[in-house]
Amino acid sequence: MIAARAEGDPDVTVARLLSAIGWVNGSGTVLDRRAAGQADWDTKAALRRLGALTGDWRSEAPSADGVTFARAALQSWPAH
């Protein structure tokens, strides 16, 4: 989402993606925005520390360096 500079609430997008691959809550219900936010908290904390995300946890946006970092990471992803 950072590499694509996706608009909108990233936690909603993460909830949809994780639900699409079969993740559910302990009760068996699909993930909502809050559950997705908890699941990606550590990842977003690392991205904040790297400067890839700007703003605070309520209002984040990818920085220009964050977009470059995310795109480079995707291009160098191992093939196997």
All heavy atoms as a GROMACS GRO file, in nm:
protein
  592
    1MET      N    1   0.081  -0.118   0.000
    1MET     CA    2   0.000   0.000   0.000
    1MET      C    3   0.086   0.125   0.000
    1MET      O    4   0.048   0.224  -0.060
    1MET     CB    5  -0.094  -0.002   0.120
    1MET     CG    6  -0.194  -0.114   0.109
    1MET     SD    7  -0.316  -0.128   0.242
    1MET     CE    8  -0.242  -0.055   0.381
    2ILE      N    9   0.200   0.119   0.066
    2ILE     CA   10   0.290   0.234   0.066
    2ILE      C   11   0.349   0.252  -0.073
    2ILE      O   12   0.354   0.363  -0.125
    2ILE     CB   13   0.401   0.219   0.172
    2ILE    CG1   14   0.340   0.228   0.311
    2ILE    CG2   15   0.508   0.326   0.154
    2ILE    CD1   16   0.439   0.204   0.423
    3ALA      N   17   0.392   0.142  -0.135
    3ALA     CA   18   0.454   0.151  -0.268
    3ALA      C   19   0.357   0.209  -0.370
    3ALA      O   20   0.398   0.279  -0.461
    3ALA     CB   21   0.501   0.012  -0.312
    4ALA      N   22   0.229   0.182  -0.355
    4ALA     CA   23   0.128   0.230  -0.449
    4ALA      C   24   0.071   0.365  -0.409
    4ALA      O   25  -0.010   0.420  -0.483
    4ALA     CB   26   0.016   0.129  -0.459
    5ARG      N   27   0.112   0.418  -0.294
    5ARG     CA   28   0.054   0.542  -0.242
    5ARG      C   29  -0.098   0.533  -0.236
    5ARG      O   30  -0.170   0.622  -0.277
    5ARG     CB   31   0.095   0.663  -0.325
    5ARG     CG   32   0.236   0.705  -0.307
    5ARG     CD   33   0.260   0.837  -0.378
    5ARG     NE   34   0.398   0.875  -0.369
    5ARG     CZ   35   0.443   0.974  -0.292
    5ARG    NH1   36   0.361   1.044  -0.220
    5ARG    NH2   37   0.570   1.003  -0.288
    6ALA      N   38  -0.147   0.420  -0.185
    6ALA     CA   39  -0.291   0.395  -0.178
    6ALA      C   40  -0.361   0.500  -0.092
    6ALA      O   41  -0.309   0.541   0.011
    6ALA     CB   42  -0.317   0.256  -0.123
    7GLU      N   43  -0.477   0.541  -0.138
    7GLU     CA   44  -0.559   0.637  -0.064
    7GLU      C   45  -0.652   0.561   0.030
    7GLU      O   46  -0.677   0.443   0.013
    7GLU     CB   47  -0.643   0.719  -0.163
    7GLU     CG   48  -0.561   0.803  -0.258
    7GLU     CD   49  -0.496   0.923  -0.191
    7GLU    OE1   50  -0.558   0.981  -0.100
    7GLU    OE2   51  -0.384   0.959  -0.230
    8GLY      N   52  -0.706   0.632   0.125
    8GLY     CA   53  -0.803   0.572   0.215
    8GLY      C   54  -0.740   0.517   0.342
    8GLY      O   55  -0.620   0.530   0.364
    9ASP      N   56  -0.821   0.456   0.422
    9ASP     CA   57  -0.780   0.402   0.551
    9ASP      C   58  -0.703   0.272   0.531
    9ASP      O   59  -0.761   0.172   0.486
    9ASP     CB   60  -0.903   0.378   0.638
    9ASP     CG   61  -0.869   0.334   0.779
    9ASP    OD1   62  -0.760   0.279   0.802
    9ASP    OD2   63  -0.954   0.354   0.867
   10PRO      N   64  -0.573   0.269   0.563
   10PRO     CA   65  -0.495   0.147   0.540
   10PRO      C   66  -0.543   0.029   0.623
   10PRO      O   67  -0.534  -0.085   0.578
   10PRO     CB   68  -0.352   0.186   0.577
   10PRO     CG   69  -0.364   0.311   0.656
   10PRO     CD   70  -0.492   0.377   0.617
   11ASP      N   71  -0.599   0.054   0.741
   11ASP     CA   72  -0.645  -0.058   0.823
   11ASP      C   73  -0.767  -0.126   0.760
   11ASP      O   74  -0.784  -0.247   0.773
   11ASP     CB   75  -0.676  -0.012   0.964
   11ASP     CG   76  -0.550   0.021   1.043
   11ASP    OD1   77  -0.442  -0.029   1.006
   11ASP    OD2   78  -0.560   0.097   1.141
   12VAL      N   79  -0.851  -0.052   0.691
   12VAL     CA   80  -0.964  -0.111   0.620
   12VAL      C   81  -0.912  -0.200   0.508
   12VAL      O   82  -0.959  -0.313   0.489
   12VAL     CB   83  -1.060  -0.002   0.565
   12VAL    CG1   84  -1.164  -0.061   0.472
   12VAL    CG2   85  -1.127   0.072   0.679
   13THR      N   86  -0.812  -0.151   0.434
   13THR     CA   87  -0.753  -0.230   0.326
   13THR      C   88  -0.688  -0.356   0.380
   13THR      O   89  -0.706  -0.465   0.325
   13THR     CB   90  -0.651  -0.146   0.247
   13THR    OG1   91  -0.716  -0.028   0.199
   13THR    CG2   92  -0.592  -0.223   0.132
   14VAL      N   93  -0.613  -0.343   0.490
   14VAL     CA   94  -0.549  -0.460   0.551
   14VAL      C   95  -0.654  -0.560   0.597
   14VAL      O   96  -0.639  -0.681   0.577
   14VAL     CB   97  -0.455  -0.417   0.666
   14VAL    CG1   98  -0.408  -0.537   0.746
   14VAL    CG2   99  -0.337  -0.338   0.613
   15ALA      N  100  -0.762  -0.512   0.658
   15ALA     CA  101  -0.869  -0.601   0.703
   15ALA      C  102  -0.926  -0.680   0.586
   15ALA      O  103  -0.947  -0.802   0.595
   15ALA     CB  104  -0.979  -0.521   0.772
   16ARG      N  105  -0.950  -0.613   0.475
   16ARG     CA  106  -1.004  -0.681   0.356
   16ARG      C  107  -0.906  -0.784   0.302
   16ARG      O  108  -0.944  -0.895   0.265
   16ARG     CB  109  -1.039  -0.579   0.249
   16ARG     CG  110  -1.160  -0.496   0.284
   16ARG     CD  111  -1.191  -0.396   0.175
   16ARG     NE  112  -1.303  -0.313   0.215
   16ARG     CZ  113  -1.322  -0.191   0.173
   16ARG    NH1  114  -1.238  -0.134   0.089
   16ARG    NH2  115  -1.427  -0.122   0.214
   17LEU      N  116  -0.778  -0.746   0.293
   17LEU     CA  117  -0.677  -0.837   0.240
   17LEU      C  118  -0.659  -0.960   0.329
   17LEU      O  119  -0.654  -1.073   0.280
   17LEU     CB  120  -0.544  -0.765   0.221
   17LEU     CG  121  -0.540  -0.660   0.111
   17LEU    CD1  122  -0.412  -0.578   0.119
   17LEU    CD2  123  -0.554  -0.725  -0.026
   18LEU      N  124  -0.648  -0.938   0.460
   18LEU     CA  125  -0.630  -1.051   0.551
   18LEU      C  126  -0.753  -1.141   0.552
   18LEU      O  127  -0.741  -1.264   0.557
   18LEU     CB  128  -0.598  -1.000   0.692
   18LEU     CG  129  -0.462  -0.932   0.709
   18LEU    CD1  130  -0.446  -0.881   0.851
   18LEU    CD2  131  -0.348  -1.026   0.672
   19SER      N  132  -0.871  -1.082   0.546
   19SER     CA  133  -0.994  -1.162   0.539
   19SER      C  134  -0.998  -1.244   0.411
   19SER      O  135  -1.041  -1.360   0.411
   19SER     CB  136  -1.118  -1.072   0.550
   19SER     OG  137  -1.125  -1.014   0.678
   20ALA      N  138  -0.952  -1.186   0.301
   20ALA     CA  139  -0.952  -1.255   0.172
   20ALA      C  140  -0.862  -1.378   0.172
   20ALA      O  141  -0.889  -1.474   0.099
   20ALA     CB  142  -0.909  -1.160   0.060
   21ILE      N  143  -0.756  -1.376   0.254
   21ILE     CA  144  -0.668  -1.494   0.260
   21ILE      C  145  -0.702  -1.586   0.376
   21ILE      O  146  -0.627  -1.676   0.408
   21ILE     CB  147  -0.519  -1.454   0.262
   21ILE    CG1  148  -0.484  -1.372   0.387
   21ILE    CG2  149  -0.480  -1.382   0.135
   21ILE    CD1  150  -0.334  -1.350   0.405
   22GLY      N  151  -0.817  -1.560   0.439
   22GLY     CA  152  -0.868  -1.654   0.538
   22GLY      C  153  -0.847  -1.619   0.684
   22GLY      O  154  -0.882  -1.698   0.771
   23TRP      N  155  -0.788  -1.504   0.714
   23TRP     CA  156  -0.772  -1.466   0.854
   23TRP      C  157  -0.908  -1.432   0.914
   23TRP      O  158  -0.992  -1.370   0.850
   23TRP     CB  159  -0.683  -1.343   0.867
   23TRP     CG  160  -0.536  -1.370   0.853
   23TRP    CD1  161  -0.476  -1.455   0.766
   23TRP    CD2  162  -0.432  -1.308   0.927
   23TRP    NE1  163  -0.340  -1.449   0.780
   23TRP    CE2  164  -0.310  -1.359   0.878
   23TRP    CE3  165  -0.430  -1.212   1.027
   23TRP    CZ2  166  -0.189  -1.319   0.929
   23TRP    CZ3  167  -0.308  -1.172   1.077
   23TRP    CH2  168  -0.189  -1.227   1.029
   24VAL      N  169  -0.930  -1.476   1.037
   24VAL     CA  170  -1.052  -1.445   1.110
   24VAL      C  171  -1.018  -1.412   1.255
   24VAL      O  172  -0.909  -1.443   1.302
   24VAL     CB  173  -1.153  -1.562   1.106
   24VAL    CG1  174  -1.205  -1.586   0.965
   24VAL    CG2  175  -1.093  -1.689   1.162
   25ASN      N  176  -1.114  -1.353   1.324
   25ASN     CA  177  -1.100  -1.329   1.468
   25ASN      C  178  -1.114  -1.461   1.542
   25ASN      O  179  -1.157  -1.562   1.484
   25ASN     CB  180  -1.210  -1.233   1.516
   25ASN     CG  181  -1.185  -1.092   1.470
   25ASN    OD1  182  -1.074  -1.041   1.482
   25ASN    ND2  183  -1.287  -1.029   1.416
   26GLY      N  184  -1.082  -1.462   1.669
   26GLY     CA  185  -1.096  -1.582   1.751
   26GLY      C  186  -1.237  -1.638   1.750
   26GLY      O  187  -1.257  -1.759   1.764
   27SER      N  188  -1.335  -1.552   1.729
   27SER     CA  189  -1.475  -1.595   1.725
   27SER      C  190  -1.517  -1.647   1.588
   27SER      O  191  -1.630  -1.692   1.570
   27SER     CB  192  -1.566  -1.477   1.763
   27SER     OG  193  -1.552  -1.372   1.669
   28GLY      N  194  -1.426  -1.639   1.491
   28GLY     CA  195  -1.455  -1.688   1.357
   28GLY      C  196  -1.513  -1.582   1.264
   28GLY      O  197  -1.543  -1.612   1.149
   29THR      N  198  -1.526  -1.461   1.312
   29THR     CA  199  -1.580  -1.353   1.227
   29THR      C  200  -1.466  -1.288   1.148
   29THR      O  201  -1.349  -1.297   1.185
   29THR     CB  202  -1.650  -1.246   1.312
   29THR    OG1  203  -1.557  -1.191   1.406
   29THR    CG2  204  -1.769  -1.305   1.387
   30VAL      N  205  -1.503  -1.221   1.037
   30VAL     CA  206  -1.402  -1.156   0.955
   30VAL      C  207  -1.338  -1.041   1.034
   30VAL      O  208  -1.398  -0.986   1.126
   30VAL     CB  209  -1.461  -1.102   0.822
   30VAL    CG1  210  -1.512  -1.215   0.736
   30VAL    CG2  211  -1.569  -1.000   0.847
   31LEU      N  212  -1.217  -1.007   0.996
   31LEU     CA  213  -1.146  -0.899   1.063
   31LEU      C  214  -1.209  -0.764   1.030
   31LEU      O  215  -1.246  -0.739   0.916
   31LEU     CB  216  -1.000  -0.897   1.021
   31LEU     CG  217  -0.916  -1.019   1.056
   31LEU    CD1  218  -0.776  -1.003   1.001
   31LEU    CD2  219  -0.913  -1.040   1.206
   32ASP      N  220  -1.216  -0.679   1.129
   32ASP     CA  221  -1.260  -0.542   1.105
   32ASP      C  222  -1.137  -0.452   1.108
   32ASP      O  223  -1.024  -0.497   1.126
   32ASP     CB  224  -1.365  -0.498   1.207
   32ASP     CG  225  -1.314  -0.501   1.351
   32ASP    OD1  226  -1.192  -0.519   1.374
   32ASP    OD2  227  -1.397  -0.484   1.442
   33ARG      N  228  -1.160  -0.324   1.088
   33ARG     CA  229  -1.052  -0.224   1.083
   33ARG      C  230  -0.968  -0.226   1.210
   33ARG      O  231  -0.846  -0.218   1.206
   33ARG     CB  232  -1.119  -0.088   1.060
   33ARG     CG  233  -1.036   0.025   1.088
   33ARG     CD  234  -1.111   0.158   1.081
   33ARG     NE  235  -1.012   0.260   1.078
   33ARG     CZ  236  -0.933   0.289   1.181
   33ARG    NH1  237  -0.945   0.227   1.294
   33ARG    NH2  238  -0.841   0.380   1.168
   34ARG      N  239  -1.031  -0.240   1.324
   34ARG     CA  240  -0.960  -0.239   1.453
   34ARG      C  241  -0.869  -0.362   1.468
   34ARG      O  242  -0.753  -0.350   1.509
   34ARG     CB  243  -1.061  -0.233   1.567
   34ARG     CG  244  -0.997  -0.226   1.702
   34ARG     CD  245  -1.103  -0.202   1.809
   34ARG     NE  246  -1.041  -0.209   1.938
   34ARG     CZ  247  -1.075  -0.296   2.032
   34ARG    NH1  248  -1.174  -0.381   2.013
   34ARG    NH2  249  -1.013  -0.298   2.146
   35ALA      N  250  -0.920  -0.478   1.433
   35ALA     CA  251  -0.840  -0.601   1.442
   35ALA      C  252  -0.721  -0.595   1.347
   35ALA      O  253  -0.610  -0.637   1.381
   35ALA     CB  254  -0.927  -0.723   1.413
   36ALA      N  255  -0.744  -0.542   1.228
   36ALA     CA  256  -0.635  -0.528   1.132
   36ALA      C  257  -0.530  -0.431   1.184
   36ALA      O  258  -0.410  -0.454   1.170
   36ALA     CB  259  -0.688  -0.481   0.997
   37GLY      N  260  -0.573  -0.322   1.246
   37GLY     CA  261  -0.481  -0.226   1.304
   37GLY      C  262  -0.394  -0.288   1.411
   37GLY      O  263  -0.275  -0.257   1.423
   38GLN      N  264  -0.453  -0.378   1.490
   38GLN     CA  265  -0.374  -0.448   1.592
   38GLN      C  266  -0.276  -0.546   1.527
   38GLN      O  267  -0.163  -0.559   1.572
   38GLN     CB  268  -0.467  -0.523   1.687
   38GLN     CG  269  -0.547  -0.431   1.776
   38GLN     CD  270  -0.651  -0.504   1.860
   38GLN    OE1  271  -0.694  -0.612   1.824
   38GLN    NE2  272  -0.692  -0.443   1.968
   39ALA      N  273  -0.319  -0.611   1.419
   39ALA     CA  274  -0.231  -0.708   1.352
   39ALA      C  275  -0.112  -0.641   1.285
   39ALA      O  276  -0.004  -0.698   1.279
   39ALA     CB  277  -0.312  -0.786   1.248
   40ASP      N  278  -0.131  -0.518   1.236
   40ASP     CA  279  -0.021  -0.452   1.165
   40ASP      C  280   0.050  -0.344   1.249
   40ASP      O  281   0.132  -0.270   1.197
   40ASP     CB  282  -0.068  -0.396   1.030
   40ASP     CG  283  -0.164  -0.278   1.041
   40ASP    OD1  284  -0.186  -0.225   1.151
   40ASP    OD2  285  -0.219  -0.239   0.937
   41TRP      N  286   0.021  -0.339   1.377
   41TRP     CA  287   0.078  -0.236   1.465
   41TRP      C  288   0.231  -0.236   1.464
   41TRP      O  289   0.294  -0.132   1.448
   41TRP     CB  290   0.027  -0.255   1.607
   41TRP     CG  291   0.077  -0.148   1.700
   41TRP    CD1  292   0.185  -0.156   1.783
   41TRP    CD2  293   0.024  -0.017   1.716
   41TRP    NE1  294   0.202  -0.038   1.849
   41TRP    CE2  295   0.103   0.049   1.811
   41TRP    CE3  296  -0.083   0.050   1.659
   41TRP    CZ2  297   0.078   0.180   1.850
   41TRP    CZ3  298  -0.108   0.179   1.700
   41TRP    CH2  299  -0.027   0.243   1.794
   42ASP      N  300   0.292  -0.352   1.482
   42ASP     CA  301   0.438  -0.360   1.488
   42ASP      C  302   0.503  -0.321   1.355
   42ASP      O  303   0.606  -0.254   1.352
   42ASP     CB  304   0.484  -0.500   1.527
   42ASP     CG  305   0.453  -0.533   1.672
   42ASP    OD1  306   0.434  -0.440   1.753
   42ASP    OD2  307   0.447  -0.653   1.706
   43THR      N  308   0.442  -0.362   1.245
   43THR     CA  309   0.494  -0.326   1.113
   43THR      C  310   0.489  -0.176   1.094
   43THR      O  311   0.587  -0.114   1.050
   43THR     CB  312   0.415  -0.396   1.002
   43THR    OG1  313   0.426  -0.538   1.020
   43THR    CG2  314   0.465  -0.357   0.865
   44LYS      N  315   0.376  -0.115   1.128
   44LYS     CA  316   0.364   0.030   1.113
   44LYS      C  317   0.458   0.104   1.208
   44LYS      O  318   0.512   0.208   1.172
   44LYS     CB  319   0.219   0.074   1.131
   44LYS     CG  320   0.134   0.030   1.013
   44LYS     CD  321  -0.002   0.093   0.999
   44LYS     CE  322  -0.083   0.110   1.120
   44LYS     NZ  323  -0.220   0.155   1.095
   45ALA      N  324   0.481   0.050   1.326
   45ALA     CA  325   0.575   0.113   1.419
   45ALA      C  326   0.715   0.114   1.359
   45ALA      O  327   0.786   0.215   1.367
   45ALA     CB  328   0.574   0.040   1.553
   46ALA      N  329   0.756   0.003   1.297
   46ALA     CA  330   0.888  -0.002   1.233
   46ALA      C  331   0.895   0.096   1.117
   46ALA      O  332   0.995   0.166   1.101
   46ALA     CB  333   0.917  -0.145   1.184
   47LEU      N  334   0.790   0.105   1.038
   47LEU     CA  335   0.789   0.198   0.925
   47LEU      C  336   0.792   0.343   0.972
   47LEU      O  337   0.856   0.428   0.909
   47LEU     CB  338   0.666   0.173   0.835
   47LEU     CG  339   0.669   0.041   0.759
   47LEU    CD1  340   0.534   0.015   0.693
   47LEU    CD2  341   0.781   0.040   0.657
   48ARG      N  342   0.726   0.373   1.084
   48ARG     CA  343   0.732   0.508   1.141
   48ARG      C  344   0.875   0.543   1.182
   48ARG      O  345   0.924   0.651   1.156
   48ARG     CB  346   0.640   0.519   1.263
   48ARG     CG  347   0.499   0.554   1.229
   48ARG     CD  348   0.419   0.580   1.358
   48ARG     NE  349   0.296   0.504   1.351
   48ARG     CZ  350   0.274   0.388   1.412
   48ARG    NH1  351   0.362   0.334   1.491
   48ARG    NH2  352   0.160   0.326   1.396
   49ARG      N  353   0.942   0.447   1.247
   49ARG     CA  354   1.080   0.472   1.294
   49ARG      C  355   1.175   0.490   1.177
   49ARG      O  356   1.275   0.562   1.187
   49ARG     CB  357   1.126   0.357   1.383
   49ARG     CG  358   1.048   0.354   1.514
   49ARG     CD  359   1.107   0.256   1.606
   49ARG     NE  360   1.213   0.324   1.679
   49ARG     CZ  361   1.272   0.276   1.785
   49ARG    NH1  362   1.238   0.160   1.831
   49ARG    NH2  363   1.367   0.343   1.845
   50LEU      N  364   1.149   0.425   1.064
   50LEU     CA  365   1.231   0.440   0.945
   50LEU      C  366   1.200   0.568   0.868
   50LEU      O  367   1.271   0.604   0.775
   50LEU     CB  368   1.210   0.321   0.850
   50LEU     CG  369   1.267   0.188   0.896
   50LEU    CD1  370   1.216   0.075   0.807
   50LEU    CD2  371   1.419   0.193   0.895
   51GLY      N  372   1.092   0.635   0.906
   51GLY     CA  373   1.051   0.756   0.835
   51GLY      C  374   0.968   0.728   0.712
   51GLY      O  375   0.944   0.817   0.631
   52ALA      N  376   0.921   0.604   0.696
   52ALA     CA  377   0.840   0.568   0.580
   52ALA      C  378   0.697   0.616   0.594
   52ALA      O  379   0.627   0.634   0.494
   52ALA     CB  380   0.842   0.416   0.560
   53LEU      N  381   0.651   0.637   0.717
   53LEU     CA  382   0.518   0.690   0.742
   53LEU      C  383   0.531   0.821   0.817
   53LEU      O  384   0.614   0.835   0.907
   53LEU     CB  385   0.434   0.593   0.828
   53LEU     CG  386   0.397   0.461   0.763
   53LEU    CD1  387   0.324   0.372   0.864
   53LEU    CD2  388   0.309   0.483   0.642
   54THR      N  389   0.449   0.917   0.780
   54THR     CA  390   0.447   1.045   0.849
   54THR      C  391   0.316   1.060   0.924
   54THR      O  392   0.220   0.988   0.897
   54THR     CB  393   0.462   1.162   0.749
   54THR    OG1  394   0.351   1.160   0.659
   54THR    CG2  395   0.592   1.151   0.672
   55GLY      N  396   0.310   1.153   1.014
   55GLY     CA  397   0.189   1.173   1.093
   55GLY      C  398   0.191   1.087   1.218
   55GLY      O  399   0.293   1.029   1.254
   56ASP      N  400   0.078   1.077   1.282
   56ASP     CA  401   0.068   0.992   1.401
   56ASP      C  402  -0.015   0.869   1.367
   56ASP      O  403  -0.059   0.851   1.254
   56ASP     CB  404   0.012   1.069   1.521
   56ASP     CG  405  -0.130   1.117   1.500
   56ASP    OD1  406  -0.200   1.063   1.412
   56ASP    OD2  407  -0.173   1.207   1.573
   57TRP      N  408  -0.039   0.785   1.466
   57TRP     CA  409  -0.107   0.659   1.441
   57TRP      C  410  -0.251   0.678   1.393
   57TRP      O  411  -0.310   0.588   1.334
   57TRP     CB  412  -0.102   0.569   1.565
   57TRP     CG  413  -0.173   0.626   1.683
   57TRP    CD1  414  -0.120   0.710   1.776
   57TRP    CD2  415  -0.308   0.606   1.721
   57TRP    NE1  416  -0.214   0.744   1.870
   57TRP    CE2  417  -0.331   0.681   1.839
   57TRP    CE3  418  -0.413   0.533   1.668
   57TRP    CZ2  419  -0.453   0.684   1.903
   57TRP    CZ3  420  -0.535   0.536   1.733
   57TRP    CH2  421  -0.554   0.610   1.848
   58ARG      N  422  -0.309   0.794   1.414
   58ARG     CA  423  -0.446   0.820   1.368
   58ARG      C  424  -0.451   0.873   1.226
   58ARG      O  425  -0.553   0.863   1.161
   58ARG     CB  426  -0.513   0.921   1.461
   58ARG     CG  427  -0.557   0.859   1.592
   58ARG     CD  428  -0.604   0.966   1.686
   58ARG     NE  429  -0.497   0.973   1.786
   58ARG     CZ  430  -0.463   1.077   1.857
   58ARG    NH1  431  -0.527   1.188   1.844
   58ARG    NH2  432  -0.366   1.072   1.943
   59SER      N  433  -0.343   0.933   1.181
   59SER     CA  434  -0.344   0.997   1.050
   59SER      C  435  -0.206   0.980   0.987
   59SER      O  436  -0.120   1.065   1.001
   59SER     CB  437  -0.377   1.145   1.066
   59SER     OG  438  -0.365   1.212   0.944
   60GLU      N  439  -0.187   0.869   0.920
   60GLU     CA  440  -0.057   0.839   0.862
   60GLU      C  441  -0.062   0.848   0.710
   60GLU      O  442  -0.162   0.819   0.648
   60GLU     CB  443  -0.013   0.698   0.900
   60GLU     CG  444   0.012   0.684   1.047
   60GLU     CD  445   0.042   0.541   1.086
   60GLU    OE1  446  -0.025   0.450   1.036
   60GLU    OE2  447   0.131   0.522   1.169
   61ALA      N  448   0.049   0.887   0.653
   61ALA     CA  449   0.065   0.890   0.508
   61ALA      C  450   0.207   0.849   0.476
   61ALA      O  451   0.299   0.876   0.554
   61ALA     CB  452   0.037   1.032   0.456
   62PRO      N  453   0.227   0.784   0.363
   62PRO     CA  454   0.364   0.746   0.327
   62PRO      C  455   0.447   0.868   0.288
   62PRO      O  456   0.397   0.959   0.223
   62PRO     CB  457   0.346   0.653   0.207
   62PRO     CG  458   0.211   0.683   0.153
   62PRO     CD  459   0.129   0.735   0.267
   63SER      N  460   0.570   0.871   0.333
   63SER     CA  461   0.662   0.978   0.292
   63SER      C  462   0.719   0.941   0.155
   63SER      O  463   0.707   0.827   0.109
   63SER     CB  464   0.776   0.991   0.393
   63SER     OG  465   0.858   0.875   0.390
   64ALA      N  466   0.782   1.037   0.089
   64ALA     CA  467   0.845   1.009  -0.041
   64ALA      C  468   0.952   0.900  -0.025
   64ALA      O  469   0.961   0.809  -0.108
   64ALA     CB  470   0.906   1.136  -0.098
   65ASP      N  471   1.031   0.909   0.082
   65ASP     CA  472   1.132   0.806   0.108
   65ASP      C  473   1.067   0.671   0.138
   65ASP      O  474   1.120   0.566   0.103
   65ASP     CB  475   1.224   0.847   0.223
   65ASP     CG  476   1.320   0.958   0.185
   65ASP    OD1  477   1.343   0.979   0.064
   65ASP    OD2  478   1.374   1.022   0.277
   66GLY      N  479   0.952   0.675   0.205
   66GLY     CA  480   0.880   0.552   0.235
   66GLY      C  481   0.834   0.481   0.109
   66GLY      O  482   0.842   0.358   0.098
   67VAL      N  483   0.785   0.558   0.012
   67VAL     CA  484   0.743   0.500  -0.115
   67VAL      C  485   0.862   0.438  -0.187
   67VAL      O  486   0.855   0.325  -0.235
   67VAL     CB  487   0.674   0.607  -0.204
   67VAL    CG1  488   0.648   0.554  -0.344
   67VAL    CG2  489   0.544   0.654  -0.139
   68THR      N  490   0.974   0.509  -0.189
   68THR     CA  491   1.096   0.457  -0.252
   68THR      C  492   1.141   0.328  -0.183
   68THR      O  493   1.175   0.230  -0.250
   68THR     CB  494   1.208   0.563  -0.248
   68THR    OG1  495   1.163   0.679  -0.316
   68THR    CG2  496   1.336   0.512  -0.310
   69PHE      N  497   1.140   0.329  -0.050
   69PHE     CA  498   1.180   0.211   0.028
   69PHE      C  499   1.089   0.092  -0.004
   69PHE      O  500   1.136  -0.020  -0.029
   69PHE     CB  501   1.175   0.245   0.176
   69PHE     CG  502   1.194   0.128   0.267
   69PHE    CD1  503   1.318   0.073   0.290
   69PHE    CD2  504   1.085   0.071   0.332
   69PHE    CE1  505   1.335  -0.035   0.374
   69PHE    CE2  506   1.100  -0.038   0.417
   69PHE     CZ  507   1.226  -0.091   0.437
   70ALA      N  508   0.958   0.114  -0.004
   70ALA     CA  509   0.863   0.006  -0.028
   70ALA      C  510   0.878  -0.051  -0.169
   70ALA      O  511   0.875  -0.174  -0.188
   70ALA     CB  512   0.720   0.055  -0.006
   71ARG      N  513   0.896   0.035  -0.265
   71ARG     CA  514   0.914  -0.012  -0.403
   71ARG      C  515   1.043  -0.090  -0.420
   71ARG      O  516   1.046  -0.194  -0.487
   71ARG     CB  517   0.909   0.106  -0.500
   71ARG     CG  518   0.768   0.164  -0.510
   71ARG     CD  519   0.761   0.284  -0.599
   71ARG     NE  520   0.623   0.333  -0.604
   71ARG     CZ  521   0.586   0.443  -0.664
   71ARG    NH1  522   0.675   0.519  -0.728
   71ARG    NH2  523   0.460   0.480  -0.662
   72ALA      N  524   1.149  -0.045  -0.355
   72ALA     CA  525   1.277  -0.118  -0.361
   72ALA      C  526   1.264  -0.254  -0.294
   72ALA      O  527   1.317  -0.354  -0.344
   72ALA     CB  528   1.388  -0.036  -0.296
   73ALA      N  529   1.193  -0.260  -0.183
   73ALA     CA  530   1.174  -0.387  -0.113
   73ALA      C  531   1.097  -0.485  -0.200
   73ALA      O  532   1.129  -0.605  -0.204
   73ALA     CB  533   1.101  -0.364   0.019
   74LEU      N  534   0.996  -0.438  -0.271
   74LEU     CA  535   0.918  -0.526  -0.358
   74LEU      C  536   0.999  -0.574  -0.477
   74LEU      O  537   0.986  -0.689  -0.520
   74LEU     CB  538   0.792  -0.454  -0.406
   74LEU     CG  539   0.686  -0.430  -0.300
   74LEU    CD1  540   0.576  -0.342  -0.353
   74LEU    CD2  541   0.630  -0.563  -0.249
   75GLN      N  542   1.085  -0.490  -0.530
   75GLN     CA  543   1.166  -0.528  -0.645
   75GLN      C  544   1.273  -0.630  -0.609
   75GLN      O  545   1.315  -0.708  -0.694
   75GLN     CB  546   1.231  -0.406  -0.709
   75GLN     CG  547   1.131  -0.318  -0.779
   75GLN     CD  548   1.195  -0.192  -0.835
   75GLN    OE1  549   1.305  -0.155  -0.798
   75GLN    NE2  550   1.125  -0.127  -0.925
   76SER      N  551   1.316  -0.631  -0.486
   76SER     CA  552   1.422  -0.723  -0.446
   76SER      C  553   1.368  -0.844  -0.370
   76SER      O  554   1.444  -0.918  -0.310
   76SER     CB  555   1.526  -0.649  -0.360
   76SER     OG  556   1.468  -0.603  -0.240
   77TRP      N  557   1.237  -0.865  -0.373
   77TRP     CA  558   1.176  -0.979  -0.302
   77TRP      C  559   1.229  -1.109  -0.362
   77TRP      O  560   1.236  -1.124  -0.483
   77TRP     CB  561   1.024  -0.971  -0.319
   77TRP     CG  562   0.951  -1.060  -0.226
   77TRP    CD1  563   0.906  -1.186  -0.252
   77TRP    CD2  564   0.912  -1.030  -0.092
   77TRP    NE1  565   0.843  -1.236  -0.143
   77TRP    CE2  566   0.844  -1.143  -0.043
   77TRP    CE3  567   0.928  -0.920  -0.010
   77TRP    CZ2  568   0.794  -1.149   0.086
   77TRP    CZ3  569   0.877  -0.927   0.117
   77TRP    CH2  570   0.811  -1.040   0.165
   78PRO      N  571   1.268  -1.204  -0.278
   78PRO     CA  572   1.324  -1.331  -0.330
   78PRO      C  573   1.224  -1.406  -0.417
   78PRO      O  574   1.106  -1.409  -0.388
   78PRO     CB  575   1.355  -1.412  -0.205
   78PRO     CG  576   1.338  -1.322  -0.089
   78PRO     CD  577   1.264  -1.201  -0.134
   79ALA      N  578   1.273  -1.467  -0.522
   79ALA     CA  579   1.187  -1.541  -0.615
   79ALA      C  580   1.152  -1.679  -0.562
   79ALA      O  581   1.060  -1.743  -0.609
   79ALA     CB  582   1.256  -1.554  -0.750
   80HIS      N  583   1.222  -1.728  -0.462
   80HIS     CA  584   1.196  -1.864  -0.412
   80HIS      C  585   1.177  -1.866  -0.264
   80HIS      O  586   1.188  -1.789  -0.187
   80HIS     CB  587   1.307  -1.959  -0.450
   80HIS     CG  588   1.446  -1.906  -0.420
   80HIS    ND1  589   1.503  -1.814  -0.504
   80HIS    CD2  590   1.534  -1.929  -0.323
   80HIS    CE1  591   1.626  -1.784  -0.455
   80HIS    NE2  592   1.645  -1.854  -0.346
   0.00000   0.00000   0.00000
